[in-house]
Amino acid sequence: MYVFPEMIDMGLDEGQEWPNEIYKMVAQSILLCNPMITSRDDLTNGVQKVLLIPDDKIREITFADLPDYGFEQFVG
């Protein structure tokens, strides 16, 4: 399990950066301390899904919205 805020950066591809701090905060909220994230591949997959959320939705996204963006496996 990934528990420290800094660990979320392990989900970025080499050379990839966060578009802004909001994306990073959303990824941390969804993926850190999540018992369904059991490998680095899970973490990377989740981070890449967060990065696909449109800019106009990222500030307003809720846990109820997550299945619309392919997060079923991460939120149970």
BELCOR-V192736 format. One record per residue. N is the residue number from 1. RES is the residue in one small letter. SS is DSSP state (hx for helix, st for strand, lp for the rest). NEAR is the number of other C-alpha atoms within 10 Angstrom. D_LAST is the distance of its C-alpha to the last C-alpha in Angstrom with 2 decimals. Layout:
N|RES|SS|NEAR|D_LAST  N|RES|SS|NEAR|D_LAST
This chain:
1|m|lp|14|15.74  2|y|lp|19|17.18  3|v|lp|12|18.36  4|f|lp|10|21.46  5|p|hx|15|21.62  6|e|hx|11|24.04  7|m|hx|14|21.68  8|i|hx|22|19.83  9|d|hx|17|23.02  10|m|hx|14|22.44  11|g|hx|19|20.01  12|l|lp|17|22.95  13|d|lp|11|25.14  14|e|lp|7|28.70  15|g|lp|5|30.68  16|q|lp|9|27.79  17|e|lp|11|27.64  18|w|lp|12|25.48  19|p|lp|10|26.88  20|n|lp|9|26.90  21|e|hx|9|25.54  22|i|hx|13|23.04  23|y|hx|19|21.03  24|k|hx|19|21.10  25|m|hx|14|20.04  26|v|hx|17|17.01  27|a|hx|22|16.02  28|q|hx|23|16.70  29|s|hx|14|14.61  30|i|hx|18|11.42  31|l|hx|27|12.18  32|l|lp|19|14.49  33|c|lp|14|13.75  34|n|lp|16|10.14  35|p|lp|12|9.96  36|m|lp|15|8.03  37|i|lp|21|11.21  38|t|lp|11|13.75  39|s|lp|11|16.47  40|r|hx|15|18.48  41|d|hx|12|17.61  42|d|hx|16|13.90  43|l|hx|26|15.32  44|t|hx|19|17.84  45|n|hx|16|15.59  46|g|hx|23|13.49  47|v|hx|25|16.85  48|q|hx|15|18.36  49|k|hx|15|15.78  50|v|hx|22|16.54  51|l|hx|18|20.17  52|l|lp|12|19.93  53|i|lp|17|19.09  54|p|lp|10|22.51  55|d|hx|13|24.72  56|d|hx|8|25.17  57|k|hx|10|21.45  58|i|hx|15|20.44  59|r|lp|13|22.10  60|e|lp|8|20.54  61|i|lp|12|16.91  62|t|lp|10|14.43  63|f|hx|10|10.68  64|a|hx|8|11.24  65|d|hx|12|12.98  66|l|hx|17|10.56  67|p|hx|13|9.70  68|d|hx|9|13.53  69|y|hx|12|13.82  70|g|lp|14|11.68  71|f|lp|17|8.68  72|e|hx|10|6.11  73|q|hx|11|5.84  74|f|hx|18|5.84  75|v|hx|15|3.77  76|g|lp|8|0.00
